Amino acid sequence: MNKQRIKACVKILGLYIFYMALVLLMSKISMQLSVYYFYNDTGDYEAYKKYFFIFMIISFTFIISFLLFISNTKLKMLFKTLKFDISLLIKLLFFEFAIYFLLRTNALDDFVSISDSVKFWIGAIQGKKFISYDAFFIAGKNIDFIDILYGILLVPAFEEIFFRGIIYNKLKEVFSIKLAIFISAVLFAFVHIQGYGFKVDIIGIFFAGLMLAHCYEKTKTLITPIVLHCISNICTRFINHLRIDARILLFLIFFITAIIIVAVDMVKYLRRRTAGNAVIKKDINL
């Protein structure tokens, strides 16, 4: 590795560390400001949570704007094309949750739960089980508007601008596309350890990072990975509001659909390969 490449890697690492430090600092400041100015005597976190989110939205806007400036990245260039591949987005969404399902199914108890859930839904289809609202959703869970705005819409946009728009593009200047995708996914997963810990969810986030970078590379615009990231967060929030039987049913749908997609793509690939070999043989014979 030459000096120029080493220098570029140091700059990328510096941007990454600077981003993590700023996010951590601003989150602590936002929390303290929220508690100091809007805390009430009930000790209820919900009372000042929305103000924390508002402070964090302002903080993220400042952080991303500053990092775009120091990295010499023009925001409009990240959205320079309007190519939007809906089929790719759908495929990657199903793959992401299929992988998450596999990662979560790692113990005998999980297989027992899946078996019981399948029996429950078979019974429901046969009319042996009564299905009500309570069979699907956990009671008492609500999502307010500011939570949706912050966690489902704005955070994915901010993260995509930084991890794919800045970090991934900088990595491509130093490494191959495949290696840049891999490294950006590792960095994307590592920054989430603070919230998830060293658990199986981090592996799922790593695979999500791979898919988001692949999505950006294929479409050449941040619009597609941002939409994919937002939909992924929406699905995750929705799944967290489901009871175990409904959750397993949804994951099985994702998993089976992903298998069908892989099978169909494999058949298409084999047909193209067979057709290509036939053309080559024909040319040779001529």
C-alpha positions in Angstrom: 0.0 0.0 0.0 1.6 3.3 -1.1 1.7 6.5 0.9 -1.2 8.1 -1.1 -3.5 5.2 -0.3 -2.5 5.2 3.3 -3.2 8.9 3.5 -6.6 8.4 2.0 -7.4 5.6 4.4 -6.4 7.8 7.4 -8.7 10.6 6.1 -11.6 8.2 5.8 -11.0 6.8 9.3 -10.7 10.4 10.6 -14.1 11.2 9.1 -15.6 8.1 10.6 -14.3 8.7 14.1 -15.2 12.4 13.9 -18.8 11.4 12.9 -19.1 8.9 15.8 -17.7 11.5 18.3 -20.0 14.2 17.1 -23.1 12.0 17.2 -22.2 10.8 20.7 -21.5 14.3 22.0 -24.6 15.8 20.4 -26.9 13.0 21.7 -25.6 13.6 25.3 -26.1 17.4 24.9 -29.6 16.9 23.4 -30.6 14.6 26.3 -29.3 17.1 28.9 -31.0 20.0 27.2 -34.3 18.0 27.0 -34.2 17.0 30.6 -33.1 20.4 31.9 -35.7 22.5 30.0 -38.6 20.1 29.6 -38.4 17.5 32.4 -41.5 17.2 34.6 -42.0 15.9 38.1 -43.6 12.6 36.9 -40.2 11.3 35.7 -41.9 10.1 32.5 -39.4 9.9 29.6 -42.2 10.4 27.1 -42.7 13.9 28.5 -39.5 15.2 27.0 -38.6 12.5 24.4 -40.0 14.6 21.5 -37.8 17.5 22.5 -34.8 15.2 22.5 -35.7 14.1 18.9 -36.0 17.7 17.8 -32.6 18.6 19.2 -31.1 15.5 17.5 -32.7 16.4 14.2 -31.0 19.8 14.4 -27.7 18.2 15.5 -27.7 15.6 12.7 -28.4 18.4 10.1 -25.3 20.3 11.4 -23.1 17.2 11.6 -23.9 16.0 8.1 -23.6 19.5 6.6 -20.2 19.9 8.3 -19.0 16.5 7.1 -20.1 17.2 3.5 -18.1 20.4 3.7 -14.9 19.0 5.1 -15.0 16.0 2.8 -15.6 18.2 -0.2 -18.7 16.2 -1.2 -21.5 18.0 -3.0 -24.9 16.8 -1.9 -26.5 17.4 -5.3 -24.0 15.0 -6.9 -25.3 12.2 -4.6 -28.7 12.6 -6.2 -27.5 13.4 -9.7 -29.5 10.6 -11.3 -33.2 9.8 -10.8 -32.7 6.1 -11.5 -35.0 4.2 -9.2 -35.0 0.4 -9.4 -38.1 -0.8 -7.6 -37.5 -4.5 -8.4 -34.0 -4.3 -6.8 -35.4 -2.5 -3.8 -38.1 -5.1 -3.2 -35.6 -8.0 -3.6 -33.1 -6.5 -1.2 -35.9 -5.8 1.4 -37.0 -9.5 1.3 -33.4 -10.7 1.5 -32.6 -8.4 4.5 -35.5 -9.8 6.6 -34.9 -13.3 5.4 -31.3 -13.1 6.7 -32.6 -11.5 9.9 -35.0 -14.4 10.3 -32.2 -16.9 9.9 -30.0 -15.1 12.3 -32.7 -15.0 15.0 -33.5 -18.7 14.5 -30.5 -20.1 16.3 -31.9 -22.2 19.1 -34.2 -25.2 19.6 -36.7 -23.0 21.4 -36.9 -20.8 18.3 -37.8 -23.8 16.1 -40.4 -24.9 18.6 -42.0 -21.4 18.5 -42.0 -21.5 14.7 -43.7 -24.9 14.7 -46.3 -23.8 17.2 -46.9 -20.6 15.2 -47.4 -22.6 12.0 -49.9 -24.9 13.7 -51.7 -21.8 15.1 -52.1 -20.2 11.6 -53.1 -23.5 10.0 -55.8 -23.8 12.6 -56.8 -20.2 11.9 -57.1 -20.9 8.2 -59.2 -24.0 8.9 -61.5 -22.0 11.2 -60.4 -23.8 14.3 -58.8 -20.6 15.8 -60.4 -17.3 16.3 -58.3 -14.4 15.0 -58.8 -10.9 16.6 -56.8 -7.7 16.7 -55.1 -8.9 19.9 -53.8 -11.9 18.1 -51.7 -9.6 15.9 -50.6 -6.6 17.9 -49.2 -5.9 21.3 -51.5 -3.7 23.3 -50.3 -0.4 24.7 -47.6 0.3 22.0 -47.9 3.6 20.2 -45.6 5.6 17.9 -45.9 9.4 17.9 -45.3 11.7 14.9 -41.9 12.9 16.0 -40.7 9.3 16.5 -41.7 8.5 13.0 -40.1 11.7 11.6 -36.8 11.1 13.4 -36.3 7.3 13.5 -38.0 6.2 10.3 -37.4 9.1 7.9 -34.6 11.5 8.9 -32.1 9.1 10.5 -32.0 6.8 7.4 -31.5 9.8 5.2 -28.6 11.2 7.4 -27.0 7.8 7.6 -27.2 7.1 3.9 -25.6 10.5 3.1 -22.7 9.8 5.4 -22.1 6.0 5.0 -22.9 5.6 1.3 -22.6 9.2 0.0 -19.3 10.1 1.8 -17.6 7.0 3.3 -18.4 4.5 0.5 -17.5 7.0 -2.3 -14.2 7.8 -0.5 -13.5 4.0 -0.1 -14.1 3.5 -3.8 -11.3 5.9 -4.6 -8.9 3.6 -2.6 -10.2 0.1 -3.0 -12.2 -2.0 -5.4 -16.0 -1.8 -5.4 -16.5 -5.1 -3.7 -14.0 -4.3 -0.9 -15.4 -0.8 -0.5 -18.9 -2.3 -0.1 -17.6 -4.7 2.5 -15.6 -2.1 4.5 -18.5 0.4 4.5 -20.8 -2.4 5.8 -18.4 -3.2 8.6 -18.2 0.5 9.6 -22.0 0.8 9.4 -22.5 -2.1 11.7 -19.8 -1.0 14.1 -21.4 2.4 14.7 -24.6 0.6 15.8 -22.9 -1.4 18.5 -23.6 1.3 21.1 -27.3 0.8 20.6 -27.5 -3.0 20.0 -24.4 -4.4 21.7 -22.4 -7.3 20.4 -25.5 -9.3 19.5 -26.8 -11.2 16.5 -28.6 -8.0 15.4 -25.2 -6.5 14.5 -24.7 -9.2 11.9 -28.1 -8.3 10.4 -27.1 -4.7 10.3 -23.8 -5.7 8.6 -25.8 -7.5 5.8 -28.1 -4.5 5.6 -25.0 -2.3 5.0 -23.9 -4.6 2.2 -27.3 -4.4 0.6 -27.6 -0.6 0.9 -24.1 0.0 -0.6 -24.9 -2.5 -3.4 -28.2 -0.7 -4.0 -26.4 2.7 -4.2 -23.7 1.3 -6.5 -26.3 -0.2 -8.9 -28.5 2.9 -9.1 -25.9 5.6 -8.7 -28.3 7.7 -6.6 -28.9 7.9 -2.8 -32.6 7.9 -3.4 -32.9 4.1 -3.7 -30.9 3.2 -0.5 -32.6 6.0 1.5 -36.0 4.6 0.5 -34.9 1.0 1.2 -33.5 2.1 4.6 -36.7 4.0 5.5 -38.9 1.0 4.5 -36.7 -1.4 6.4 -37.0 0.8 9.5 -40.8 1.0 9.0 -41.0 -2.8 8.8 -38.8 -3.2 11.9 -41.0 -0.9 13.9 -44.1 -2.6 12.6 -42.7 -6.1 13.5 -41.8 -5.0 17.0 -45.5 -4.2 17.5 -46.6 -7.7 16.5 -47.2 -10.6 18.8 -44.9 -13.6 18.4 -47.3 -15.6 16.2 -47.9 -12.7 13.8 -44.2 -11.9 13.8 -43.2 -15.4 12.9 -45.8 -15.5 10.1 -44.4 -12.3 8.6 -40.8 -13.5 8.8 -41.8 -16.8 7.1 -43.4 -14.8 4.3 -40.2 -12.8 3.9 -38.1 -16.0 4.0 -40.1 -18.0 1.6 -40.5 -15.1 -0.8 -36.7 -14.6 -0.7 -36.1 -18.3 -1.6 -38.5 -18.0 -4.5 -36.7 -14.8 -5.8 -33.3 -16.6 -5.6 -34.7 -19.7 -7.4 -36.2 -17.5 -10.2 -33.0 -15.5 -10.6 -31.0 -18.7 -10.7 -33.2 -20.2 -13.4 -32.9 -16.9 -15.4 -29.1 -17.0 -15.0 -28.8 -20.6 -16.1 -30.9 -19.9 -19.1 -28.8 -16.9 -20.1 -25.6 -18.9 -19.6 -27.0 -21.8 -21.7 -28.1 -19.4 -24.4 -24.6 -17.7 -24.3 -22.8 -21.1 -24.6 -25.0 -22.0 -27.6 -24.1 -18.8 -29.4 -20.4 -19.4 -28.7 -20.6 -23.0 -30.0 -22.4 -21.8 -33.1 -19.7 -19.1 -33.8 -17.0 -21.8 -33.3 -18.7 -24.1 -35.8 -19.0 -21.3 -38.3 
